[in-house]
């Protein structure tokens, strides 16, 4: 079982993977060492831990004896993926409302790159998909989310899951998370791997207020009220199973965590969030607290 992420938003930083004559040296932050062990137990068993000193005490350092070409390639792929992924945990702005509702949450990447002063690759794709209903961008996000599920610890462990999304009003015609959820489930099932996906469709019978003008506490209160009697569900399964919630973007997390609480209240054993992008703020419609 993985420990909790060290902060509310995490990307792989401070790592190194160096090649020498007879061995490689891998240096990873402690939390990402845990992820590597979970995802690649065969490779991890071949790593020899080294004594940490000085600055390296922030990392776990390992030797990998040669020849290990396949292992080296997979470690490099792990590093490349996790330098882009954003692993999200609860932030201080919503901590008073939630605790363990989400077992994990991941975004493909941040929406904006401050060094390049432009939206990221998936940030641009998200904008086209959400606001222009751009089919190639929608398909691109479905493909990326489907691939990443299998690169996450729960994706390598689980066998049967629900794929779901935060419920929209029943009369809403275009709803990106619903399109993404159905697309991800279909694509993973077509691949015929160990993961078998069932869509859990949900919708609201009551029209929800315009959430973009509400602050965190107000959003939380509104969702709590809606989940008490305005949600309908449809699936081909009778028993609860672990659920992956597909979301288009994550800001404070109030919406996603509220839905996770609803699902766990019904008996869902574990809930994971999977988002296209993480927005740059951790607050909703407030002028402070960019990131905790």
Protein Blocks (a to p, Z undefined) as FASTA:
>chain_A
ZZddfbfbdcdehiacdddfkbccddddfklmmmmmmmmmmlmmmpccdddehjllmpcc
dddddddfkmmmmmmmmmmmmmmpccddddfklmmmpcklpmbdcdfbdfbdfklopacf
klmmmmmmmmnopaklmmmmmmmmmmmmmmpfklmmpmbdcdddddddfklmbdfklmmm
mmmmmmmmmnopabdcdddddddfbdcddfklpcfklmmmmmmmmmnomcccddfbfbdc
ddddddfbdcklmmmmmmmmmmmmnopabdcdddfbdcfbfbehiaehkbZZ
